[in-house]
Amino acid sequence: MNEHQPLDINRNPIGVLQPGKQYYIEGSGYSVELPEAGVYMLSFVDGTVVQINYPDGTNSRVIVATGTIISFYFPSGTNLVSDTDELSLNIIKML
């Protein structure tokens, strides 16, 4: 039986998630607000820094090497912002 279960009950490990909706950021000043909570895969095509603004008012910067693919859990309303011309980032909502 194929049933949907929340990730926090450990029945569906991250490895079985499938790609869903895709977002893209390229260049300075671009941003994406994530409409739903969940696991997102970030794929850094070019550039190394992205600003993450969480809905509770906190923020952080992720600094990685070009070519890095990393997954995060983001709450609904999280905003990812480019503040550098060199950033090219794919954001994929995992289902």
Backbone as a chain_set.jsonl record, in Angstrom:
{"seq": "MNEHQPLDINRNPIGVLQPGKQYYIEGSGYSVELPEAGVYMLSFVDGTVVQINYPDGTNSRVIVATGTIISFYFPSGTNLVSDTDELSLNIIKML", "coords": {"N": [[0.847, -1.18, 0.0], [0.576, 2.174, -0.868], [0.974, 4.914, 0.913], [0.706, 8.283, 2.085], [2.834, 9.648, 4.461], [3.877, 11.706, 7.216], [7.205, 13.125, 7.284], [8.449, 13.125, 9.76], [7.917, 10.79, 11.155], [9.609, 8.829, 10.469], [9.101, 6.805, 8.575], [9.409, 7.175, 5.882], [12.293, 7.456, 4.499], [14.654, 10.066, 3.565], [15.911, 9.375, 1.16], [13.97, 8.267, -0.56], [12.416, 10.234, -1.603], [10.853, 12.091, -4.236], [11.51, 14.308, -7.001], [9.744, 17.412, -7.268], [7.976, 20.389, -7.762], [9.854, 23.006, -9.318], [12.07, 25.722, -8.715], [13.925, 28.702, -9.547], [16.825, 30.681, -9.159], [18.653, 33.401, -10.352], [21.276, 35.576, -10.421], [21.781, 38.87, -8.918], [19.543, 40.195, -6.461], [17.333, 38.63, -7.021], [14.693, 36.564, -5.761], [13.005, 33.863, -4.059], [9.989, 32.848, -2.706], [9.052, 30.23, -0.718], [6.194, 28.352, -1.036], [5.141, 26.215, 0.422], [5.722, 24.064, 3.255], [8.459, 21.769, 3.628], [10.847, 19.329, 2.357], [13.51, 20.563, 0.544], [15.631, 20.469, -2.254], [18.659, 21.972, -2.863], [20.537, 23.048, -5.542], [23.514, 24.18, -6.449], [24.38, 25.807, -9.185], [26.076, 27.792, -10.054], [28.101, 30.08, -8.254], [28.198, 30.812, -4.681], [26.858, 31.64, -2.344], [23.821, 31.971, -0.561], [21.117, 33.772, 0.814], [18.965, 33.019, 3.442], [15.82, 33.651, 4.546], [13.784, 33.149, 7.182], [10.312, 32.523, 8.072], [9.85, 33.232, 10.741], [11.355, 35.436, 11.222], [14.07, 35.102, 11.615], [17.31, 34.618, 10.059], [19.715, 33.21, 7.77], [22.883, 32.484, 6.2], [23.945, 30.509, 3.547], [26.885, 29.063, 2.627], [28.605, 27.595, 0.112], [30.392, 25.353, -2.141], [30.483, 25.754, -5.709], [28.453, 23.589, -7.593], [27.575, 22.049, -5.546], [25.115, 19.969, -4.063], [22.486, 20.0, -1.898], [20.204, 19.185, 0.742], [17.452, 20.617, 2.498], [15.101, 21.13, 5.171], [12.477, 23.32, 4.904], [10.297, 25.721, 6.381], [6.934, 26.764, 5.504], [6.7, 29.778, 3.639], [9.338, 30.555, 3.757], [12.002, 32.523, 2.521], [14.271, 32.659, -0.078], [17.122, 34.364, -1.064], [19.107, 36.023, -3.479], [22.087, 37.771, -3.24], [24.182, 38.35, -4.792], [25.727, 38.723, -7.991], [26.737, 36.45, -9.107], [25.299, 34.181, -8.403], [23.603, 31.221, -9.227], [21.014, 29.183, -8.914], [19.233, 26.198, -8.471], [16.169, 25.193, -7.11], [14.436, 22.625, -5.721], [11.41, 21.252, -4.843], [10.87, 18.492, -2.877], [8.968, 15.527, -3.049]], "CA": [[0.0, 0.0, 0.0], [1.332, 3.413, -0.968], [0.263, 5.937, 1.664], [1.512, 9.447, 2.441], [3.08, 9.8, 5.896], [4.798, 12.803, 7.51], [8.606, 12.721, 7.366], [8.951, 13.026, 11.127], [7.67, 9.492, 11.776], [10.703, 7.972, 9.991], [8.693, 5.703, 7.691], [9.846, 7.503, 4.535], [13.6, 8.111, 4.554], [14.892, 11.106, 2.559], [16.336, 8.766, -0.09], [12.879, 7.849, -1.432], [11.665, 11.399, -2.064], [10.908, 12.343, -5.674], [11.473, 15.745, -7.314], [8.456, 18.015, -7.593], [8.035, 21.727, -8.35], [11.205, 23.568, -9.385], [12.236, 27.174, -8.708], [15.258, 29.039, -10.024], [17.331, 32.026, -8.849], [19.859, 33.723, -11.097], [21.696, 36.967, -10.347], [21.542, 39.677, -7.726], [18.226, 40.758, -6.244], [16.269, 37.647, -7.23], [14.309, 35.817, -4.567], [11.912, 32.9, -4.193], [9.308, 32.516, -1.456], [8.586, 28.845, -0.795], [4.793, 28.388, -0.62], [4.755, 25.134, 1.329], [6.784, 23.453, 4.048], [8.909, 20.473, 3.14], [12.257, 19.144, 2.036], [13.899, 21.167, -0.723], [16.998, 20.216, -2.677], [19.31, 23.138, -3.461], [21.618, 22.674, -6.442], [24.251, 25.398, -6.783], [24.936, 25.714, -10.527], [27.179, 28.752, -10.056], [28.037, 30.928, -7.073], [28.437, 30.091, -3.442], [26.167, 32.183, -1.164], [22.401, 32.299, -0.644], [20.536, 34.27, 2.062], [17.702, 32.344, 3.741], [15.016, 34.397, 5.512], [12.72, 32.279, 7.681], [9.096, 33.27, 8.406], [9.854, 33.723, 12.124], [12.198, 36.631, 11.301], [15.493, 34.766, 11.649], [17.874, 34.382, 8.74], [21.046, 32.611, 7.741], [23.524, 32.446, 4.885], [24.559, 29.228, 3.217], [28.069, 29.265, 1.795], [29.026, 26.282, -0.379], [31.126, 25.347, -3.402], [29.704, 25.546, -6.925], [28.247, 22.174, -7.872], [27.043, 21.39, -4.346], [23.689, 19.644, -3.975], [22.212, 19.808, -0.473], [18.777, 19.211, 1.051], [17.035, 21.278, 3.734], [13.68, 21.257, 5.458], [12.114, 24.727, 5.062], [8.886, 25.963, 6.673], [6.189, 27.566, 4.542], [6.984, 31.212, 3.718], [10.777, 30.82, 3.743], [12.402, 33.306, 1.372], [15.671, 32.508, -0.466], [17.48, 35.603, -1.754], [20.45, 36.173, -4.026], [22.624, 39.13, -3.101], [25.392, 38.391, -5.599], [25.477, 38.499, -9.416], [27.263, 35.154, -9.522], [24.497, 33.046, -7.938], [22.678, 30.513, -10.102], [20.58, 28.16, -7.97], [18.013, 25.431, -8.672], [15.506, 24.804, -5.854], [13.456, 21.62, -6.095], [10.577, 20.723, -3.756], [10.851, 17.035, -2.926], [7.67, 14.971, -2.663]], "C": [[0.891, 1.241, 0.0], [0.534, 4.517, -0.275], [1.223, 7.069, 2.012], [1.617, 9.549, 3.957], [4.009, 10.985, 6.107], [6.228, 12.286, 7.661], [9.061, 12.459, 8.792], [8.631, 11.69, 11.814], [8.655, 8.43, 11.287], [10.251, 6.755, 9.194], [9.191, 5.919, 6.27], [11.2, 8.2, 4.602], [13.793, 9.073, 3.384], [15.217, 10.495, 1.195], [15.215, 8.372, -1.033], [12.043, 9.026, -1.935], [11.878, 11.608, -3.561], [10.852, 13.837, -5.933], [10.072, 16.199, -7.7], [8.657, 19.364, -8.263], [9.447, 22.293, -8.262], [11.145, 25.094, -9.434], [13.67, 27.471, -9.128], [15.6, 30.472, -9.63], [18.583, 32.248, -9.681], [20.123, 35.221, -10.995], [21.251, 37.68, -9.085], [20.109, 40.191, -7.672], [17.071, 39.793, -6.467], [15.957, 36.935, -5.921], [13.162, 34.871, -4.907], [11.315, 32.691, -2.819], [8.708, 31.12, -1.628], [7.176, 28.752, -0.22], [4.376, 27.299, 0.353], [5.964, 24.571, 2.051], [7.191, 22.132, 3.421], [10.399, 20.439, 2.906], [12.502, 19.706, 0.643], [15.356, 20.814, -1.007], [17.528, 21.479, -3.354], [20.484, 22.649, -4.287], [22.298, 23.953, -6.922], [24.95, 25.22, -8.131], [26.163, 26.612, -10.633], [27.004, 29.638, -8.827], [28.089, 30.115, -5.799], [27.62, 30.557, -2.248], [24.687, 32.417, -1.468], [21.925, 32.713, 0.75], [19.189, 33.582, 2.249], [17.004, 33.122, 4.848], [13.826, 33.533, 5.91], [11.507, 33.11, 8.09], [9.057, 33.802, 9.836], [10.762, 34.932, 12.319], [13.689, 36.343, 11.392], [15.993, 34.571, 10.221], [19.241, 33.736, 8.871], [21.582, 32.691, 6.323], [24.14, 31.071, 4.715], [25.695, 29.516, 2.245], [28.593, 27.885, 1.408], [29.841, 26.445, -1.665], [30.152, 25.177, -4.57], [29.618, 24.049, -7.208], [27.677, 21.403, -6.7], [25.545, 21.143, -4.49], [23.423, 19.294, -2.518], [20.708, 19.896, -0.243], [18.525, 19.843, 2.412], [15.538, 21.087, 3.909], [13.418, 22.738, 5.671], [10.638, 24.828, 5.431], [8.241, 26.796, 5.562], [6.508, 29.045, 4.735], [8.459, 31.556, 3.791], [11.131, 31.514, 2.439], [13.892, 33.108, 1.116], [16.025, 33.673, -1.376], [18.909, 35.538, -2.257], [20.904, 37.611, -3.807], [23.947, 39.264, -3.853], [25.052, 38.084, -7.056], [25.868, 37.104, -9.871], [26.373, 33.969, -9.159], [23.577, 32.518, -9.03], [22.276, 29.256, -9.334], [19.272, 27.519, -8.404], [17.469, 25.036, -7.307], [14.387, 23.847, -6.238], [12.73, 21.122, -4.856], [10.502, 19.216, -3.915], [9.513, 16.527, -2.393], [7.846, 13.646, -1.963]], "O": [[1.841, 1.337, 0.777], [-0.464, 4.997, -0.812], [2.415, 6.839, 2.211], [0.603, 9.538, 4.656], [4.856, 11.25, 5.254], [6.445, 11.159, 8.106], [9.966, 11.654, 9.014], [9.042, 11.483, 12.956], [8.542, 7.261, 11.655], [10.971, 5.758, 9.149], [9.378, 4.955, 5.527], [11.251, 9.421, 4.748], [13.168, 8.913, 2.335], [14.827, 11.054, 0.17], [15.476, 8.157, -2.216], [11.051, 8.815, -2.633], [12.957, 11.332, -4.085], [10.218, 14.57, -5.174], [9.321, 15.481, -8.36], [9.42, 19.476, -9.223], [10.149, 22.093, -7.271], [10.291, 25.677, -10.101], [14.531, 26.594, -9.071], [14.767, 31.37, -9.751], [19.472, 31.396, -9.717], [19.306, 36.035, -11.423], [20.458, 37.165, -8.297], [19.532, 40.572, -8.69], [15.932, 40.116, -6.129], [16.835, 36.728, -5.084], [12.452, 35.05, -5.896], [12.035, 32.391, -1.866], [7.953, 30.867, -2.567], [6.975, 29.042, 0.959], [3.364, 27.439, 1.041], [7.082, 24.594, 1.536], [6.389, 21.46, 2.772], [11.119, 21.388, 3.214], [11.799, 19.372, -0.31], [16.203, 20.856, -0.115], [16.923, 21.991, -4.296], [21.335, 21.914, -3.786], [21.728, 24.713, -7.705], [25.987, 24.562, -8.214], [27.168, 26.233, -11.234], [25.879, 29.911, -8.411], [28.032, 28.886, -5.828], [27.681, 29.911, -1.202], [24.34, 32.99, -2.501], [22.283, 32.084, 1.746], [18.366, 33.559, 1.335], [17.528, 33.242, 5.956], [12.968, 33.222, 5.084], [11.655, 34.286, 8.423], [8.304, 34.733, 10.12], [10.928, 35.407, 13.442], [14.498, 37.262, 11.257], [15.205, 34.383, 9.294], [19.841, 33.72, 9.946], [20.839, 32.932, 5.371], [24.775, 30.54, 5.626], [25.502, 30.125, 1.193], [28.98, 27.098, 2.273], [29.957, 27.547, -2.201], [29.116, 24.528, -4.427], [30.609, 23.33, -7.074], [27.331, 20.23, -6.837], [24.805, 21.998, -4.977], [24.058, 18.397, -1.965], [20.014, 20.611, -0.966], [19.284, 19.633, 3.358], [14.8, 20.908, 2.94], [14.056, 23.361, 6.519], [9.81, 24.111, 4.869], [8.933, 27.449, 4.781], [6.58, 29.518, 5.869], [8.808, 32.733, 3.879], [10.628, 31.146, 1.377], [14.703, 33.364, 2.006], [15.318, 33.945, -2.346], [19.807, 35.064, -1.562], [20.191, 38.554, -4.149], [24.733, 40.173, -3.587], [24.172, 37.264, -7.323], [25.39, 36.624, -10.899], [26.664, 32.846, -9.572], [22.86, 33.283, -9.676], [23.1, 28.366, -9.125], [18.301, 28.224, -8.678], [18.224, 24.593, -6.442], [13.489, 24.213, -6.996], [13.36, 20.626, -3.922], [10.114, 18.719, -4.972], [8.994, 17.043, -1.403], [6.862, 13.024, -1.562]]}, "num_chains": 1, "name": "protein.A"}
